[in-house]
Amino acid sequence: MILVFCGTPRFAVPTLERLVEAGHSVPLVVTQPDRPRGRGMEVAVSPVKDTAIRLGIAVLQPATIKNNTEFHDQLAAIRPDAIVVVGYGRIIPQWMIDLPRFGNLNLHASLLPKYRGAAPIQWAIANGESVTGVTTMRIDAGLDTGDILMQREISIDLKDTAETLGPKLASIGANLMVETLRGLEDGQVRPTPQGHSQATLAPILKKEDGRMDFARSANDLFNRLRGFQPWPGAFTIFKNKTLQVHRAQPVQHAVRLTAGQIAVEGTRLFVGCGKNKAKDKDTDTTLELIEIQLEGKRRMTAQEFVNGYRPKSGDHLGQ
């Protein structure tokens, strides 16, 4: 097929590469404009642009697309069979949806209709899901509401974070997009409407999502810590300073701790959390803090923190 590819983040790179490897013609890649990034605010190209340049594909970076006549004419001149969209970061206008014969095909990192929105990988982990997946869908005017084409499941390991799960889903999704195009061409893939009543949302993350609420269970806080990587992470307050929690784990603990209360046992650091309501009987839960970082300081182990900052049993986090 003749394809136009629209994408920006690293998650989109495997799909672009697989489309080219599979023999499709991709004369044009559309990606977000270059933007300043990092502490030095140096202008950086997107991972998709970097890949397109390496593959020798022309790149367009329009500032707007909805009413962009020049952009419309450039796409129309290519006469693509489909436009493949993976994490492009802009709402696709109706004229673009109507342009190719197979429509605009999106790779979404969840099993739609679950986790529609900007952060499906993060929210699936944060909500304690054991299974997620990828969906290829035909874009319509709504937010991830288009007809489903194909889906593939994957288990979420307890060690997975958003940073480790993302590349797995990107790889599986790249192959699924190639399968989807093949199925559309030979008539074996038939669009299936989503069950909109079962939809859940995965909104864009905010800084405040990383704030640890110790009224939640230890498992809930552990899942949110894993899901919200690398940003906003998990953080709380210790003696009026921000304390970033990089590693933690739910544990069985003999001493009952109130929500946010610290227990120092040797070089180990525990904090009381809310009740685990997933079990038959409500029970208090405890989180062990393993690696943390106090505001303005380097990352350190709980042992280094205990030895250096002398927290006491009975102190509270979040205050």
C-alpha positions, -999 to 999 in steps of 0.1 A, spaced: 0 0 0 9 37 -3 8 50 33 13 83 51 26 78 87 17 103 114 35 99 147 58 115 173 70 95 203 93 65 207 63 43 210 55 49 173 89 41 159 85 2 157 53 6 137 70 29 111 100 5 109 78 -26 104 56 -9 77 88 -2 57 102 -37 64 69 -52 52 72 -36 18 47 -8 21 55 25 4 58 53 29 66 85 10 58 109 38 60 110 76 41 137 95 53 145 130 52 173 156 74 204 152 108 203 168 107 217 204 132 227 231 137 199 257 158 192 287 175 215 311 195 232 284 162 237 263 180 226 232 158 220 202 153 183 198 137 163 170 110 137 177 120 100 177 97 95 147 115 123 127 148 108 136 137 74 123 122 89 91 155 107 83 174 74 89 150 56 65 153 83 39 116 93 42 104 129 36 92 147 68 65 173 73 60 191 106 29 214 102 21 237 131 -16 231 125 -35 207 103 -72 213 106 -75 243 81 -41 239 65 -47 240 28 -11 234 18 -9 203 40 -42 191 26 -29 194 -10 4 176 -1 -15 146 13 -40 145 -15 -12 145 -41 2 113 -26 -32 96 -28 -25 72 1 -44 40 6 -43 46 44 -30 71 69 -14 53 99 -15 73 131 5 63 162 8 89 190 8 118 166 -5 142 193 -31 161 173 -68 156 166 -73 143 131 -97 165 111 -125 151 91 -110 159 57 -80 137 67 -103 109 79 -121 110 45 -90 111 23 -77 75 20 -98 45 9 -90 25 40 -93 55 63 -70 66 91 -58 36 111 -47 41 147 -26 19 170 -39 24 206 -21 10 236 -51 -6 254 -78 -31 247 -105 -7 237 -130 4 248 -110 3 281 -86 32 287 -94 56 260 -72 87 262 -37 100 264 -22 76 290 -35 41 286 -3 23 296 1 43 328 -35 40 339 -37 2 332 -8 -4 355 -19 22 381 -53 5 383 -38 -29 390 -47 -45 357 -31 -79 351 -38 -79 313 -37 -51 287 -29 -50 250 -30 -31 218 -59 -22 194 -59 -12 158 -89 9 150 -103 32 124 -103 68 135 -135 87 136 -144 121 150 -145 110 187 -117 103 212 -106 67 206 -142 58 197 -137 44 162 -144 8 151 -120 -19 163 -101 -37 136 -78 -61 155 -66 -66 191 -37 -85 208 -35 -92 246 -4 -91 268 1 -99 305 13 -72 328 41 -85 351 43 -73 387 77 -59 378 65 -39 349 64 -2 349 51 21 322 87 24 310 91 -14 306 56 -22 293 55 5 267 82 -10 244 66 -44 247 33 -30 235 50 -9 208 66 -41 193 34 -61 194 14 -32 180 38 -28 151 32 -64 140 -5 -60 145 -7 -29 123 10 -49 95 -15 -77 100 -44 -52 100 -33 -37 67 -30 -72 52 -64 -81 65 -81 -49 52 -66 -55 18 -78 -91 14 -111 -84 31 -105 -106 62 -106 -78 87 -140 -64 94 -145 -33 116 -164 -39 149 -181 -11 167 -169 -5 203 -191 -11 233 -193 25 244 -211 16 276 -179 -3 288 -155 25 280 -131 38 307 -108 68 304 -71 72 307 -67 110 310 -34 128 305 -13 127 337 -10 156 360 17 163 386 -8 158 414 -15 122 402 19 113 417 11 125 452 9 95 476 -24 93 495 -17 69 523 -54 63 528 -50 41 497 -39 5 502 -2 -4 498 -10 -24 467 -28 6 452 2 29 459 26 3 446 6 1 413 5 38 409 42 41 415 48 16 387 23 32 364 34 68 368 70 63 355 89 83 346 65 112 354 50 122 377 64 93 397 53 90 434 60 116 460 50 127 494 61 153 521 86 146 549 92 175 574 81 201 548 103 187 520 92 167 490 102 131 492 102 112 459 97 74 462 115 55 435 111 20 448 87 4 473 69 -28 479 38 -39 498 47 -61 529 31 -79 558 38 -60 589 31 -70 625 27 -36 640 -4 -16 630 4 18 615 -20 46 608 -21 61 573 12 79 567 28 68 599 65 57 597 81 27 614 119 25 615 132 -10 621 169 -12 619 177 1 584 143 -6 570 116 20 566 79 13 566 48 35 562 12 27 571 -14 27 543 -52 22 540 -72 -10 541 -70 -36 514 -106 -38 504 -100 -64 477 -100 -92 503 -130 -107 522 -119 -89 553 -106 -53 554 -70 -53 567 -45 -25 572 -16 -25 548 20 -14 549 44 -2 522 82 -6 526 102 22 511 133 9 494 148 38 474 139 74 479 151 109 472 147 140 495 142 173 479 175 187 467 194 155 474 205 124 454 186 91 453 194 69 482 185 36 498 162 35 529 193 25 549 211 57 538 181 78 545 176 63 580 213 68 588 215 103 574 182 119 583 172 100 615 135 96 609 117 82 640 90 57 644 58 76 648 68 104 623 43 109 595 47 113 557 24 136 538 25 164 564 
